Amino acid sequence: MKTAVVTDSTAYLEAAVREKHNIHMIPLQVTFGSESFEEECELTFQEFYAKSETQLPKTSQPPIGKFIDLYEQLAEHYDEIVSIHLSSGISGTFSGSVQAGQMAENVEVFTFDSEISCAMQGFYALEAAKMAKQGAGAREILSRLDQMKHSMRGYFMVEDLKHLQRGGRLSGAQAMVGGMLQIKPLLHFRNTMIVPFEKVRTRKKALNRMVALLEEDVRSGEPIKASIIHANRDEEAVQWKKELELRFTSVQFDISYFGPVIGIHLGEGAMGLGWVKQ
């Protein structure tokens, strides 16, 4: 039994990582005016933040046909597919995968709702790929991914509330008052949706609060894999990683990013920290 692993572009796994672990990717789309780009294929996150300074972008999920084409191509070499996608509460991508899986011929597709996105979604894809390489079937992989949900954490803060307000995540009044008070809302995924976790007054306090939340899980003594996630703040992310590695020597850290589809809602300057017990 051979199992293929698919995820979408919002896992923000670089091409070299996907190739190394044999992870197949289907891109979401970003549109500026009349121009559409496939995320991670035709538009890098650096290009996105530069363009979004002057243009208001929109996003869309992959067409059903793209899913079907990919699944049927994989059917030539695999018996089943585990397809891992960003939270169903913020995108129809998961639903599109389910529909395409029912329509694809000669292969069984198992679609997994990560109920999250970005690097944490990537954690699921990497674990699935590792298990598939070892010969695990789709049902065994899904059981492990469900187990991972119990310790999967992800928190992030935004630099400017206007992006959340524009995307319908925050009312205009809340955005105005929050901006006046320099509030940096700490956000997380809950029941598949992006919701406030806490209100923090400054950027520094928001970052420190995320570190304190990580520390709570580190105390368990279990091995943890963590990712620093940034919206076009490379230098800050590198510096933060150095500080965290000195403080938490048992945690395996890497650096990821908020790409276009998620960055539209968070805005440049957002920072996040996600982790899972291994």
C-alpha positions in Angstrom: 0.0 0.0 0.0 1.5 3.3 -1.1 0.3 6.5 0.4 0.8 10.0 -1.1 0.8 13.2 1.0 -0.7 16.4 -0.3 -1.0 19.8 1.4 -1.8 23.3 0.2 0.4 26.3 -0.1 -0.6 27.8 3.3 1.5 25.2 5.0 4.4 27.4 3.7 6.8 24.5 3.3 9.6 25.6 0.9 10.0 23.7 -2.3 13.2 22.0 -1.2 11.5 20.7 1.9 8.5 19.4 0.0 10.8 17.7 -2.5 12.9 16.1 0.2 9.9 14.7 2.0 7.9 13.9 -1.1 5.0 16.2 -0.2 2.8 17.4 -3.0 1.3 20.9 -2.9 -1.7 22.5 -4.4 -1.6 26.4 -4.4 -4.3 28.9 -3.4 -4.6 32.0 -5.5 -3.9 35.6 -4.8 -5.3 38.3 -7.0 -4.2 41.9 -7.5 -6.7 43.7 -9.7 -6.9 41.6 -12.9 -3.7 39.6 -12.2 -3.9 36.3 -10.4 -0.9 34.4 -9.0 -0.5 30.9 -7.5 0.8 31.2 -4.0 4.3 29.7 -3.5 4.6 29.1 -7.3 4.2 32.5 -9.0 4.4 34.8 -6.0 6.8 34.8 -3.1 5.8 36.2 0.3 8.4 39.0 -0.2 6.9 40.0 -3.5 3.4 39.9 -2.0 4.2 42.3 0.8 5.8 44.7 -1.6 2.8 44.6 -4.0 0.3 44.9 -1.2 1.6 48.3 -0.1 -0.1 49.8 -3.1 -2.8 47.3 -4.1 -5.6 45.6 -2.1 -5.3 41.8 -2.9 -7.9 39.1 -2.7 -7.6 35.3 -2.3 -9.4 32.3 -3.6 -9.2 28.5 -3.0 -7.9 26.1 -5.6 -10.4 25.2 -8.4 -11.9 21.7 -8.0 -10.4 20.7 -11.3 -6.8 21.4 -9.9 -7.5 19.0 -7.1 -8.9 16.3 -9.4 -6.0 16.6 -11.8 -3.4 16.2 -9.0 -5.2 13.3 -7.3 -5.6 11.4 -10.6 -1.9 12.0 -11.5 -1.0 10.6 -8.1 -3.3 7.6 -8.7 -0.9 6.4 -11.3 1.7 5.7 -8.6 -0.2 5.6 -5.2 -3.1 3.6 -3.8 -4.4 6.3 -1.4 -3.9 10.0 -0.6 -3.8 11.9 2.6 -4.6 15.5 1.8 -4.0 18.0 4.6 -5.4 21.5 4.4 -5.8 24.8 6.2 -8.7 25.3 8.6 -12.1 24.8 7.2 -13.3 27.8 9.2 -11.3 30.3 7.1 -11.3 28.7 3.7 -13.2 26.4 1.4 -10.1 24.5 0.5 -10.8 21.6 2.8 -14.3 21.3 1.3 -12.9 21.4 -2.2 -10.5 18.6 -1.4 -13.4 16.5 -0.1 -15.4 17.1 -3.2 -12.5 16.4 -5.6 -11.7 13.2 -3.6 -15.1 11.9 -4.3 -14.8 12.6 -8.0 -11.2 11.4 -8.6 -10.9 8.0 -10.1 -8.7 5.0 -9.2 -7.6 6.4 -5.8 -9.0 6.8 -2.3 -8.5 10.3 -0.9 -8.6 11.0 2.9 -8.9 14.8 3.6 -7.7 16.1 6.9 -8.8 19.4 8.4 -5.8 20.8 10.2 -8.1 23.4 11.9 -5.1 25.7 11.8 -2.6 27.0 9.1 1.0 28.0 8.4 3.9 26.2 10.0 1.6 24.2 12.2 -0.2 22.8 9.2 3.2 22.0 7.9 4.0 20.0 11.0 1.1 17.7 10.1 2.2 17.3 6.5 5.8 16.5 7.6 4.6 13.9 10.1 2.3 12.3 7.5 5.2 12.2 4.9 7.5 10.5 7.4 4.9 7.9 8.2 4.1 7.3 4.5 7.7 6.8 3.8 7.8 4.1 6.5 4.9 2.3 4.9 2.0 3.6 7.0 -1.5 3.6 5.4 -3.9 6.6 5.4 -6.0 5.5 8.3 -2.9 5.0 10.5 -1.6 8.4 9.5 -4.9 10.1 10.2 -5.0 8.6 13.6 -1.6 10.0 14.4 -2.6 13.5 13.1 -5.7 13.5 15.3 -3.4 12.7 18.2 -1.2 15.6 17.3 -4.1 18.0 17.6 -4.1 17.6 21.4 -0.7 19.3 21.7 -0.7 21.6 18.6 -0.4 25.3 19.6 -0.2 28.4 17.6 -0.4 32.1 18.7 0.2 35.2 16.7 0.0 39.0 17.0 -0.6 41.7 14.4 1.2 45.0 14.0 -1.8 46.8 12.6 -5.5 46.1 13.3 -6.7 47.4 10.0 -6.0 44.2 8.2 -8.2 42.2 10.6 -10.9 44.8 10.3 -10.7 44.8 6.5 -11.0 41.0 6.4 -14.1 41.0 8.7 -12.2 39.8 11.7 -12.6 43.0 13.7 -15.2 45.8 13.7 -14.2 49.3 12.6 -14.7 50.7 16.1 -12.6 48.0 17.7 -9.8 48.6 15.2 -9.9 52.4 15.8 -9.9 52.1 19.6 -7.3 49.3 19.5 -5.0 51.4 17.3 -5.3 54.4 19.7 -4.4 52.2 22.7 -1.6 50.4 20.9 -3.3 47.1 21.5 -1.6 44.1 19.9 -4.3 41.3 20.1 -2.9 37.9 20.6 -4.8 35.5 18.3 -5.2 31.8 17.9 -7.3 29.2 16.2 -10.3 27.9 18.1 -13.0 25.7 16.6 -11.5 26.2 13.2 -11.7 30.0 13.4 -9.2 32.8 14.1 -10.3 34.4 17.4 -8.7 36.7 20.1 -6.8 34.9 22.8 -5.8 37.9 24.9 -5.4 41.7 24.5 -1.8 42.8 25.0 -0.7 46.5 25.1 2.6 46.4 23.3 4.5 44.3 20.7 7.2 43.3 23.2 4.5 42.1 25.7 2.8 40.1 23.0 6.0 38.3 22.1 6.8 37.6 25.8 3.3 36.2 26.3 3.8 33.7 23.5 7.1 32.7 25.1 5.4 32.2 28.5 2.8 29.9 26.8 5.5 27.9 25.2 7.3 27.6 28.6 4.1 26.1 30.1 4.3 23.1 27.7 8.1 22.8 27.9 7.8 22.1 31.6 6.1 18.8 30.7 9.6 17.5 29.7 8.3 16.1 26.4 10.3 16.9 23.3 8.8 19.9 21.4 9.2 21.1 17.8 8.5 24.9 17.4 8.4 27.4 14.6 8.8 31.2 14.6 6.5 32.7 12.0 6.9 36.2 10.6 5.3 38.5 8.1 8.3 40.0 6.3 10.4 40.4 9.5 13.4 38.2 8.7 15.9 39.8 11.0 13.6 40.0 13.9 12.7 36.3 13.5 16.4 35.3 13.3 17.1 37.2 16.5 14.1 35.8 18.3 15.1 32.3 17.3 18.6 32.8 18.9 17.1 34.1 22.1 14.6 31.2 22.3 17.3 28.6 21.6 19.3 29.9 24.5 16.3 29.8 26.8 14.8 26.4 25.7 17.7 24.1 24.9 15.4 21.1 24.6 13.1 22.6 21.9 13.8 22.3 18.2 13.2 25.6 16.5 12.9 26.7 12.9 11.7 29.8 11.1 8.7 30.0 8.8 6.5 32.9 7.4 3.0 34.2 6.9 2.6 33.9 3.2 0.2 35.9 1.0 -3.1 34.1 1.8 -2.7 34.4 5.5 -0.7 37.7 5.4 -3.7 39.4 3.8 -5.5 39.1 7.1 -2.6 39.7 9.4 -0.6 42.4 7.6 3.2 43.0 7.4 4.9 42.9 10.7 2.8 40.1 12.3 4.7 37.5 14.4 3.7 34.1 15.6 5.0 31.1 17.5 3.7 27.6 17.0 4.6 24.2 18.4 3.7 20.6 18.9 4.9 17.9 21.2 6.8 15.3 19.2 
